[in-house]
Amino acid sequence: MENKRPENMVRITTPELAQAFIDEQITELRSQIGNKKVLLALSGGVDSSVVAALLIRAVGQQLVCVHVNHGLLRKGEPEQVIRVFRDQMNANLIYVDAVDRFLDKLAGVSDPEQKRKIIGAEFIRVFEEEARKLEGIEFLGQGTIYPDILESVGVKAHHNVGGLPEDLRFELVEPVKLLYKDEVRMVGKQLGLPDNMVYRQPFPGPGLGVRCVGAITRDRLEALRESDAIVREEIEKLPETPWQYFCAIPDFQSTGIRYVDGQGQRYMGWAVVVRAVNTVDAVTATVPEIPFKTLCTIRDRIIQSVPGVNRVLWDVSEKPVATIEWE
């Protein structure tokens, strides 16, 4: 199949059309793969998750999924990947705990682009190491979708393991490469993936690494992870949710005050910045109104339960001039 969506291709807008696509892909995948093995880097994002679910339907244990936990995922995401794919779908899943490896490499690195390069390069090395342990792999599954092809004539860096050496260059399997994101979500829903995976918010390839602004420290990263979980939980209670909502934690501290035995004590703590945006094309972004009551609930929960945080800020900057992410 060429990397061009046919003009007469029907958009997937109903469960019936999604099921027809699934049935067609299962047939094509079985024909392409035969009795060979497929390797897939499973991030837990919607694209790679849908590809994994399709391949499990098509070839079962011939698929080997590798989930690399680099320590920069959101709260509960590695556990969800294991629960959904290994426990519920009986996937042949390899879980790699590489948290220390990544965070040690990132220690003291404050430049955003350098952080991105370290995370990307280390991911490729970890994936390569796992691939070399396996025998009989002839295909590489990837979560390429149509906008990736249109925008970059290729695939996304955090799904593409294109940095692998020549002896590990496998034939590609890209079952959703002609679909738009909304179609991928509909297919995922039809495949039975959980809503919080199917409708997962856009998440940068380096994960929380670019939301923990400046040089990453483990305590500040954990404060960010816990705060982010609270922000998402509270905003998801609203009747209408923004396109994207998360938080960042800048690399500075400010004075706070706490009371011990009735006595006020000054101390230094971090600020958490709450960010929510609406956008159509990610080129421009507006800031939606969030009820002040919700912001106060977020503030109280974070300050009361997240160690080291003494301020919660609300980022009302639009794009342009501000970017959606902080780094």
JOVEN-V19084 format. One record per residue. N is the residue number from 1. RES is the residue in one small letter. PHI is phi in radians with two decimals (* if undefined). OMEGA is omega as a letter, one per 40 degrees, with the letter a starting at -180 (* if undefined). D_CENTER is the distance of its C-alpha to the mean C-alpha in whole Angstrom. Layout:
n:res:phi:omega:d_center
N:RES:PHI:OMEGA:D_CENTER
N:RES:PHI:OMEGA:D_CENTER
This chain:
n:res:phi:omega:d_center
1:m:*:i:28
2:e:-1.32:a:27
3:n:-1.45:i:24
4:k:-2.45:a:26
5:r:-1.28:i:26
6:p:-1.04:a:29
7:e:-1.07:a:31
8:n:-1.62:a:32
9:m:-1.22:a:28
10:v:-1.34:i:28
11:r:-1.20:a:25
12:i:-1.46:a:23
13:t:-2.16:a:24
14:t:-2.38:i:25
15:p:-1.01:a:25
16:e:-1.14:i:28
17:l:-1.19:i:26
18:a:-1.10:i:23
19:q:-1.16:i:25
20:a:-1.11:i:27
21:f:-1.13:i:24
22:i:-1.05:a:23
23:d:-1.05:a:27
24:e:-1.14:a:27
25:q:-1.18:i:24
26:i:-1.03:i:25
27:t:-1.09:a:29
28:e:-1.17:a:28
29:l:-1.13:i:25
30:r:-1.11:i:28
31:s:-1.19:a:30
32:q:-1.25:a:28
33:i:-1.56:a:27
34:g:1.07:i:31
35:n:-1.84:a:31
36:k:-1.49:i:29
37:k:-1.85:a:25
38:v:-2.14:i:22
39:l:-1.94:a:19
40:l:-2.41:i:15
41:a:-1.45:a:12
42:l:-1.77:a:10
43:s:-1.45:a:7
44:g:1.77:i:6
45:g:-1.28:a:5
46:v:-1.10:a:8
47:d:-1.13:a:10
48:s:-1.21:i:10
49:s:-1.20:i:11
50:v:-1.15:i:13
51:v:-1.07:i:15
52:a:-1.06:a:15
53:a:-1.12:i:17
54:l:-1.12:a:19
55:l:-1.19:i:20
56:i:-1.10:i:21
57:r:-1.07:a:23
58:a:-1.44:a:25
59:v:-2.25:i:25
60:g:0.98:a:24
61:q:-1.26:i:25
62:q:-1.24:i:25
63:l:-1.52:i:21
64:v:-2.00:i:20
65:c:-1.69:i:16
66:v:-2.08:i:15
67:h:-1.89:a:12
68:v:-1.74:i:12
69:n:-1.60:a:11
70:h:-1.64:i:12
71:g:1.47:a:12
72:l:-2.01:i:9
73:l:-1.50:i:7
74:r:-1.33:a:8
75:k:-1.00:i:11
76:g:1.49:a:12
77:e:-1.22:i:9
78:p:-1.06:i:11
79:e:-1.13:i:14
80:q:-1.17:i:12
81:v:-1.03:i:11
82:i:-1.13:a:15
83:r:-1.11:a:17
84:v:-1.25:a:16
85:f:-1.56:a:16
86:r:-1.36:a:19
87:d:-1.38:a:20
88:q:-1.64:a:20
89:m:-1.80:i:20
90:n:0.98:a:22
91:a:-1.30:i:20
92:n:-1.42:a:21
93:l:-1.94:i:18
94:i:-1.83:i:18
95:y:-1.77:a:16
96:v:-2.00:i:16
97:d:-1.52:a:16
98:a:-2.00:a:16
99:v:-1.00:a:16
100:d:-1.07:a:19
101:r:-1.05:a:19
102:f:-1.23:a:16
103:l:-1.18:i:18
104:d:-1.14:i:21
105:k:-1.14:a:20
106:l:-1.54:a:19
107:a:-0.99:i:22
108:g:1.41:a:24
109:v:-1.60:a:22
110:s:-1.90:a:21
111:d:-1.25:a:21
112:p:-1.02:a:18
113:e:-1.18:i:18
114:q:-1.16:i:20
115:k:-1.06:i:17
116:r:-1.03:a:14
117:k:-1.12:i:17
118:i:-1.11:a:17
119:i:-1.11:a:14
120:g:-1.11:a:14
121:a:-1.16:a:17
122:e:-1.20:i:17
123:f:-1.06:i:14
124:i:-1.08:i:16
125:r:-1.14:i:19
126:v:-1.11:a:18
127:f:-1.10:i:17
128:e:-1.07:a:20
129:e:-1.05:i:22
130:e:-1.20:i:21
131:a:-1.10:a:22
132:r:-1.24:i:25
133:k:-1.38:a:26
134:l:-1.75:i:26
135:e:-2.10:i:28
136:g:1.44:i:29
137:i:-1.33:i:25
138:e:-2.20:a:26
139:f:-2.28:i:23
140:l:-2.11:i:20
141:g:-1.43:i:17
142:q:-2.47:a:15
143:g:-1.58:i:12
144:t:-1.11:i:14
145:i:-2.12:a:15
146:y:-1.06:i:18
147:p:-1.04:i:17
148:d:-1.07:a:16
149:i:-1.20:a:19
150:l:-1.13:a:21
151:e:-1.48:a:19
152:s:-2.27:a:19
153:v:0.84:a:21
154:g:3.14:a:19
155:v:-2.38:a:15
156:k:-1.17:a:12
157:a:-1.06:a:12
158:h:-1.44:i:9
159:h:-1.86:a:10
160:n:-1.45:i:14
161:v:-1.80:a:16
162:g:-1.25:i:19
163:g:-1.48:i:20
164:l:-1.14:i:21
165:p:-1.13:a:25
166:e:-0.98:a:27
167:d:-1.32:i:28
168:l:-2.07:i:25
169:r:-1.53:a:24
170:f:-1.70:i:24
171:e:-1.18:a:25
172:l:-1.40:i:22
173:v:-2.15:a:21
174:e:-2.30:a:19
175:p:-1.22:a:19
176:v:-1.98:a:17
177:k:-1.22:i:18
178:l:-1.81:a:21
179:l:-1.83:i:19
180:y:-1.47:a:17
181:k:-0.99:a:14
182:d:-1.12:i:16
183:e:-1.25:i:18
184:v:-1.07:i:15
185:r:-1.09:a:14
186:m:-1.14:i:18
187:v:-1.13:i:18
188:g:-1.06:i:15
189:k:-1.08:a:17
190:q:-1.18:i:21
191:l:-1.37:i:19
192:g:1.59:i:19
193:l:-1.23:a:15
194:p:-1.15:a:15
195:d:-1.00:a:14
196:n:-1.25:i:12
197:m:-1.67:i:9
198:v:-1.13:a:11
199:y:-1.81:i:11
200:r:-0.97:i:8
201:q:-1.15:i:8
202:p:-0.95:a:7
203:f:-2.40:a:4
204:p:-1.09:i:6
205:g:-0.92:i:7
206:p:-1.33:i:9
207:g:1.09:a:6
208:l:-1.20:i:9
209:g:-1.05:i:12
210:v:-1.77:i:12
211:r:-1.87:i:13
212:c:-1.61:a:15
213:v:-1.16:a:18
214:g:1.40:a:20
215:a:-1.17:a:21
216:i:-1.38:i:18
217:t:-2.05:a:20
218:r:-1.12:a:19
219:d:-1.22:i:21
220:r:-1.24:i:20
221:l:-1.09:i:16
222:e:-1.17:i:17
223:a:-1.09:i:18
224:l:-1.11:a:15
225:r:-1.08:a:13
226:e:-1.18:i:16
227:s:-1.14:i:17
228:d:-1.07:i:13
229:a:-1.11:i:14
230:i:-1.17:i:17
231:v:-1.02:a:16
232:r:-1.16:a:14
233:e:-1.10:a:17
234:e:-1.31:a:20
235:i:-1.21:i:18
236:e:-1.20:i:17
237:k:-1.42:a:21
238:l:-1.25:i:22
239:p:-1.03:i:24
240:e:-2.24:a:22
241:t:-1.79:i:18
242:p:-1.11:i:17
243:w:-1.11:a:15
244:q:-2.60:i:13
245:y:-2.65:a:13
246:f:-2.87:i:12
247:c:-2.46:i:15
248:a:-2.23:i:15
249:i:-2.28:a:18
250:p:-1.17:a:21
251:d:-1.61:i:23
252:f:-2.67:i:26
253:q:-2.13:i:28
254:s:-2.37:a:30
255:t:-1.30:i:33
256:g:-2.23:i:33
257:i:-2.40:i:36
258:r:-2.35:a:36
259:y:-1.92:i:39
260:v:-2.18:a:40
261:d:0.96:i:43
262:g:1.41:a:44
263:q:-1.85:i:44
264:g:-1.33:i:41
265:q:-2.21:i:39
266:r:-1.42:i:38
267:y:-2.70:a:34
268:m:-1.76:a:32
269:g:-2.52:a:28
270:w:-1.56:i:25
271:a:-1.86:i:24
272:v:-1.88:a:20
273:v:-1.85:i:20
274:v:-1.56:a:18
275:r:-2.31:i:17
276:a:-2.47:a:17
277:v:-2.47:i:17
278:n:-2.06:i:18
279:t:-2.72:i:18
280:v:-1.80:a:19
281:d:-2.15:a:19
282:a:1.18:i:17
283:v:-1.43:i:20
284:t:-2.15:i:21
285:a:-2.60:i:20
286:t:-1.94:a:22
287:v:-1.81:a:22
288:p:-1.36:i:23
289:e:-1.38:i:25
290:i:-1.92:a:24
291:p:-0.90:a:27
292:f:-1.05:i:28
293:k:-1.07:i:29
294:t:-1.13:i:25
295:l:-1.09:i:24
296:c:-1.17:i:27
297:t:-1.11:i:26
298:i:-1.03:i:22
299:r:-0.97:a:25
300:d:-1.13:a:27
301:r:-1.12:a:24
302:i:-1.16:a:22
303:i:-1.14:a:26
304:q:-1.39:a:27
305:s:-2.08:a:25
306:v:-1.82:a:23
307:p:-1.03:i:25
308:g:1.57:a:26
309:v:-1.80:i:25
310:n:-2.23:i:28
311:r:-2.49:i:26
312:v:-2.22:a:24
313:l:-1.99:i:24
314:w:-2.03:a:23
315:d:-1.50:a:22
316:v:-1.86:a:24
317:s:-1.34:i:23
318:e:-1.79:i:23
319:k:-1.94:e:22
320:p:-1.20:f:24
321:v:-1.68:a:25
322:a:-1.29:i:22
323:t:-1.39:i:18
324:i:-1.18:i:16
325:e:-1.44:i:14
326:w:-1.40:i:16
327:e:-2.19:*:16
